[in-house]
Amino acid sequence: MFRTVMFGLVLAPGIASQSTAASLDETYSSFWAFGDSLSDPGNLFAATGGTTPPSPPYFAGRFSNGPVWAESIAAEFTAAGLVSGNFAFGGATAVTNADAIPDLAQQTLIYAGTAAPVAGSRPLASVFFGANDVLDAVNTFGAQADAVAQVGAAAIAAANAVGAGIGTLAATGIRDFAVWNLPDIGRTPGLALFAPAGAAALASYAVSLFNAQLDTVIAGLGAVGLTVTEIDTFGLFNSVLSDPAAFGLTDTTLPCVFPNAQAAAAFGQPQICAPDVANQRLFFDSIHPNAIGHQAMAANFTATSAPIPLPATA
């Protein structure tokens, strides 16, 4: 647990320009990311005085060997003279817990108090939570007799919390949201290779419940007038696993950074792989994708979120 948490926000002032192109920076007035380590551009690293994650081997406080997906999206807005900000923290959950890391509810409050006034007329918010809720539930309840029920309830509660967080952001004026479903966490090295027996299947089950409930939540948000686009991380992850060569990868099984020396030795590997090997392996560590994985996520986000622009007269 961390004694204090500092907030890092990157802002680039500017105004939107008129255009007929259906690109994100020409359609939205600003971009805001809310999430966990998969979206964190170094906020937790700054909050912990440069200790988490240790860099190296991690890249400049990111939970990967390069920039995270959200940074390339933010760079597009910055280049267009638009405002962008990232509130994601590694370890954050959808359901608020007792640690000092800003979870979804706290991230939305930080946004409302600091960034909402400069968001412009049509901000776009990315909301990517749930993985830590599932992992925490598997770790907490995995050995109990009622593990399936407990973990399943936690997954559904996390999806509902995502909906509640979007409702809070909508009250600040955001109407456009990109919401990520979860990849099959049970197929990551952390669960498939290094976790106790049964943990991987339990995590996969929880992800299926989370994603199904998220679909229901998104439908409800759309019914009240919000534009909510679902980013299919589950499908993207399965595509990479089935055809890694199409993404420039050769290994979707082993991580670059192993949990410890013993785990690495069991697979005949060094605890930390060479940089060129890291770019070949989908997983930089037991749960996080490498930089190429993040590039694929950014491309998926852009392709899914870019709308058909309104006519100039609108």
C-alpha positions as CSV (number, residue, x, y, z in Angstrom):
1,M,0.0,0.0,0.0
2,F,1.2,3.5,-0.8
3,R,1.1,6.3,1.7
4,T,0.4,9.0,-0.8
5,V,-0.8,9.1,-4.4
6,M,0.1,12.0,-6.7
7,F,-2.0,12.9,-9.7
8,G,-0.3,13.4,-13.1
9,L,-2.2,15.0,-15.9
10,V,-0.9,15.9,-19.3
11,L,-2.7,18.9,-21.0
12,A,-2.2,20.4,-24.3
13,P,-4.3,23.6,-24.9
14,G,-6.1,24.2,-28.1
15,I,-9.4,24.1,-30.0
16,A,-10.8,21.7,-32.5
17,S,-10.6,22.5,-36.2
18,Q,-13.4,21.9,-38.7
19,S,-12.9,19.0,-41.0
20,T,-14.8,16.4,-42.9
21,A,-12.4,13.6,-42.1
22,A,-13.7,10.9,-39.7
23,S,-10.6,10.9,-37.5
24,L,-10.7,11.2,-33.7
25,D,-8.9,14.5,-33.3
26,E,-11.1,16.1,-36.0
27,T,-14.3,14.8,-34.4
28,Y,-13.8,15.2,-30.7
29,S,-12.7,18.3,-28.7
30,S,-10.5,16.3,-26.3
31,F,-9.5,12.8,-25.2
32,W,-9.5,11.4,-21.6
33,A,-8.3,8.0,-20.5
34,F,-9.5,6.3,-17.3
35,G,-8.1,2.9,-16.4
36,D,-5.5,0.7,-14.8
37,S,-1.9,-0.5,-15.8
38,L,-3.0,-1.2,-19.4
39,S,-3.6,2.6,-19.9
40,D,-1.2,4.1,-17.3
41,P,1.5,6.3,-19.0
42,G,3.5,6.6,-15.8
43,N,1.1,7.9,-13.2
44,L,1.7,5.2,-10.6
45,F,5.5,5.4,-11.3
46,A,5.4,9.1,-10.4
47,A,3.2,8.5,-7.4
48,T,5.6,6.0,-6.0
49,G,8.7,8.1,-6.5
50,G,9.8,6.1,-9.5
51,T,9.7,2.6,-7.8
52,T,6.6,0.9,-9.4
53,P,7.0,-0.5,-11.9
54,P,10.8,-0.8,-11.7
55,S,12.3,0.9,-14.7
56,P,14.3,-0.9,-16.1
57,P,13.2,-3.4,-17.1
58,Y,9.9,-1.6,-17.6
59,F,10.0,1.3,-20.0
60,A,9.9,4.7,-18.3
61,G,7.3,3.8,-15.7
62,R,5.0,2.0,-18.1
63,F,3.9,-1.6,-17.5
64,S,5.4,-2.6,-20.9
65,N,8.6,-2.2,-22.9
66,G,7.3,0.9,-24.7
67,P,4.5,3.5,-24.6
68,V,1.0,2.3,-23.8
69,W,-1.8,2.4,-26.4
70,A,-3.4,5.6,-24.9
71,E,-0.3,7.6,-25.5
72,S,-0.5,7.4,-29.3
73,I,-4.1,8.4,-29.2
74,A,-3.3,11.4,-26.9
75,A,-0.4,12.3,-29.2
76,E,-2.9,12.7,-32.1
77,F,-4.9,15.2,-30.1
78,T,-1.9,17.1,-28.9
79,A,-0.5,17.4,-32.5
80,A,-3.9,18.9,-33.5
81,G,-3.7,21.4,-30.6
82,L,-6.3,19.7,-28.6
83,V,-6.5,18.9,-24.9
84,S,-5.8,15.3,-23.6
85,G,-5.4,13.8,-20.2
86,N,-4.7,10.4,-18.7
87,F,-6.0,9.5,-15.2
88,A,-5.1,5.7,-15.3
89,F,-3.1,4.1,-12.5
90,G,-1.6,0.7,-12.4
91,G,-3.5,-1.5,-9.9
92,A,-6.7,0.5,-10.2
93,T,-10.0,-1.4,-10.0
94,A,-13.6,-0.7,-11.1
95,V,-15.0,-1.3,-7.6
96,T,-13.3,1.0,-5.1
97,N,-11.1,-0.9,-2.6
98,A,-9.1,0.2,0.5
99,D,-5.7,0.8,-1.1
100,A,-4.3,4.2,-2.0
101,I,-4.4,3.8,-5.7
102,P,-7.1,6.0,-7.4
103,D,-9.8,3.6,-8.6
104,L,-12.5,4.4,-11.2
105,A,-14.7,6.5,-8.8
106,Q,-11.7,8.6,-7.7
107,Q,-10.4,9.0,-11.2
108,T,-13.7,10.4,-12.2
109,L,-13.7,12.9,-9.3
110,I,-10.2,14.0,-10.2
111,Y,-11.4,14.6,-13.8
112,A,-14.4,16.6,-12.6
113,G,-12.3,18.8,-10.4
114,T,-9.4,19.5,-12.7
115,A,-10.1,18.8,-16.4
116,A,-13.9,19.0,-17.1
117,P,-13.8,22.8,-17.5
118,V,-11.3,22.5,-20.4
119,A,-12.8,19.4,-22.1
120,G,-14.5,21.3,-24.9
121,S,-17.8,20.7,-26.6
122,R,-17.4,17.1,-27.4
123,P,-14.9,15.2,-25.3
124,L,-14.2,11.5,-25.8
125,A,-13.5,9.3,-22.7
126,S,-11.9,5.8,-22.7
127,V,-12.9,3.6,-19.8
128,F,-10.8,0.4,-19.4
129,F,-11.3,-1.4,-16.1
130,G,-12.1,-4.8,-14.7
131,A,-8.9,-6.9,-15.0
132,N,-7.7,-6.2,-11.5
133,D,-11.1,-6.8,-10.1
134,V,-11.0,-10.3,-11.7
135,L,-7.4,-11.0,-10.6
136,D,-8.1,-9.9,-7.1
137,A,-11.2,-12.1,-6.8
138,V,-9.3,-15.1,-8.2
139,N,-6.5,-14.6,-5.7
140,T,-8.9,-14.0,-2.8
141,F,-11.5,-16.6,-3.4
142,G,-9.8,-19.2,-5.7
143,A,-9.2,-21.7,-3.0
144,Q,-12.6,-21.5,-1.4
145,A,-15.4,-23.9,-1.9
146,D,-17.7,-21.2,-3.3
147,A,-15.0,-19.7,-5.5
148,V,-17.1,-19.8,-8.7
149,A,-19.9,-17.9,-7.1
150,Q,-17.6,-15.4,-5.3
151,V,-15.5,-14.7,-8.4
152,G,-18.5,-14.5,-10.6
153,A,-20.2,-11.9,-8.3
154,A,-17.0,-9.8,-8.3
155,A,-16.9,-9.8,-12.1
156,I,-20.5,-8.7,-12.4
157,A,-20.0,-6.0,-9.7
158,A,-17.0,-4.7,-11.7
159,A,-19.0,-4.4,-14.9
160,N,-21.8,-2.5,-13.0
161,A,-19.1,-0.2,-11.4
162,V,-17.9,0.6,-14.9
163,G,-21.5,1.7,-15.8
164,A,-21.7,3.8,-12.6
165,G,-18.4,5.5,-13.4
166,I,-19.6,6.4,-16.9
167,G,-22.7,7.8,-15.3
168,T,-20.6,10.1,-13.1
169,L,-18.6,11.2,-16.1
170,A,-21.7,11.9,-18.1
171,A,-22.9,14.2,-15.3
172,T,-19.8,16.4,-16.1
173,G,-20.9,16.7,-19.7
174,I,-19.2,13.8,-21.5
175,R,-21.6,12.1,-23.9
176,D,-19.1,9.9,-26.0
177,F,-17.4,6.9,-24.4
178,A,-15.2,4.1,-25.6
179,V,-15.5,1.2,-23.2
180,W,-13.1,-1.8,-23.3
181,N,-14.2,-5.3,-22.6
182,L,-11.7,-7.7,-21.1
183,P,-9.4,-10.1,-22.9
184,D,-9.3,-13.8,-21.7
185,I,-7.0,-13.3,-18.7
186,G,-7.0,-17.0,-18.1
187,R,-4.8,-17.4,-21.2
188,T,-2.1,-15.0,-20.0
189,P,1.2,-16.5,-18.6
190,G,0.3,-15.3,-15.1
191,L,-2.7,-17.6,-15.0
192,A,-1.9,-20.2,-17.6
193,L,1.7,-20.9,-16.4
194,F,2.3,-19.6,-12.9
195,A,-1.0,-19.7,-11.0
196,P,-2.4,-22.6,-9.0
197,A,-4.4,-25.3,-10.8
198,G,-7.9,-24.1,-11.7
199,A,-7.1,-20.4,-11.5
200,A,-6.9,-19.9,-15.2
201,A,-10.3,-21.5,-15.8
202,L,-11.8,-19.4,-13.0
203,A,-10.4,-16.2,-14.5
204,S,-11.7,-17.1,-18.0
205,Y,-15.1,-17.7,-16.5
206,A,-15.0,-14.4,-14.7
207,V,-14.1,-12.6,-17.9
208,S,-17.0,-14.1,-19.7
209,L,-19.4,-12.9,-17.0
210,F,-17.8,-9.4,-16.9
211,N,-18.1,-9.1,-20.7
212,A,-21.7,-10.3,-20.8
213,Q,-22.7,-7.9,-18.0
214,L,-20.8,-5.1,-19.7
215,D,-22.9,-5.6,-22.8
216,T,-26.0,-5.2,-20.7
217,V,-24.6,-2.1,-19.0
218,I,-23.7,-0.5,-22.4
219,A,-27.1,-1.1,-23.7
220,G,-28.6,0.7,-20.7
221,L,-26.3,3.6,-21.1
222,G,-27.3,3.9,-24.8
223,A,-30.9,3.9,-23.8
224,V,-30.4,7.1,-21.8
225,G,-28.8,9.0,-24.7
226,L,-25.1,8.3,-24.3
227,T,-22.9,7.2,-27.2
228,V,-21.0,4.2,-25.9
229,T,-18.7,2.2,-28.2
230,E,-17.4,-1.1,-27.0
231,I,-13.7,-1.9,-27.8
232,D,-13.4,-5.6,-28.4
233,T,-10.2,-6.5,-26.5
234,F,-11.4,-10.0,-26.2
235,G,-11.6,-10.5,-29.9
236,L,-8.3,-8.7,-30.6
237,F,-6.5,-10.9,-28.0
238,N,-7.8,-14.1,-29.5
239,S,-6.8,-12.9,-33.0
240,V,-3.2,-12.3,-31.8
241,L,-3.1,-15.7,-30.1
242,S,-4.4,-17.5,-33.2
243,D,-2.1,-15.7,-35.7
244,P,0.8,-14.0,-33.9
245,A,2.8,-13.7,-37.1
246,A,0.2,-11.3,-38.5
247,F,1.1,-8.9,-35.7
248,G,4.9,-9.4,-36.1
249,L,5.1,-11.7,-33.1
250,T,6.6,-15.2,-32.7
251,D,5.7,-16.2,-29.1
252,T,2.4,-15.8,-27.3
253,T,3.2,-18.2,-24.4
254,L,6.3,-17.0,-22.5
255,P,6.7,-13.6,-21.0
256,C,9.9,-11.5,-21.3
257,V,10.0,-10.7,-17.6
258,F,9.4,-13.8,-15.4
259,P,8.0,-13.5,-11.8
260,N,11.3,-14.8,-10.4
261,A,14.5,-16.6,-11.3
262,Q,13.0,-20.0,-10.3
263,A,10.1,-19.6,-12.7
264,A,12.4,-18.6,-15.5
265,A,14.8,-21.5,-14.9
266,A,11.9,-23.9,-15.1
267,F,11.4,-22.9,-18.7
268,G,15.2,-22.6,-19.4
269,Q,15.0,-18.8,-19.8
270,P,16.7,-15.8,-18.2
271,Q,14.5,-13.9,-15.8
272,I,14.5,-10.9,-18.1
273,C,14.8,-11.5,-21.9
274,A,16.9,-9.4,-24.3
275,P,15.2,-6.3,-25.9
276,D,14.9,-7.9,-29.3
277,V,13.2,-11.0,-27.8
278,A,10.8,-8.7,-25.9
279,N,9.5,-7.4,-29.2
280,Q,8.8,-10.9,-30.4
281,R,6.8,-12.0,-27.3
282,L,3.3,-10.8,-26.9
283,F,3.6,-10.6,-23.1
284,F,6.2,-8.4,-21.6
285,D,5.5,-9.8,-18.2
286,S,3.0,-12.3,-16.8
287,I,0.0,-10.2,-17.6
288,H,0.9,-7.1,-19.6
289,P,1.4,-6.9,-23.4
290,N,4.5,-5.7,-25.1
291,A,4.8,-2.5,-27.1
292,I,3.6,-4.2,-30.3
293,G,0.5,-5.4,-28.4
294,H,-0.2,-1.8,-27.3
295,Q,0.2,-0.7,-30.9
296,A,-2.4,-3.2,-32.0
297,M,-4.7,-2.0,-29.2
298,A,-4.3,1.7,-30.3
299,A,-5.1,0.7,-33.9
300,N,-8.2,-1.2,-32.7
301,F,-9.3,1.7,-30.6
302,T,-9.0,4.2,-33.5
303,A,-10.7,1.9,-36.0
304,T,-13.6,1.2,-33.6
305,S,-14.0,4.7,-32.1
306,A,-13.7,6.9,-35.2
307,P,-17.3,8.1,-36.1
308,I,-18.9,9.4,-39.2
309,P,-18.5,13.1,-38.8
310,L,-21.5,15.5,-38.7
311,P,-22.0,17.8,-41.6
312,A,-20.4,21.2,-41.3
313,T,-23.8,22.8,-40.9
314,A,-24.5,20.7,-37.8
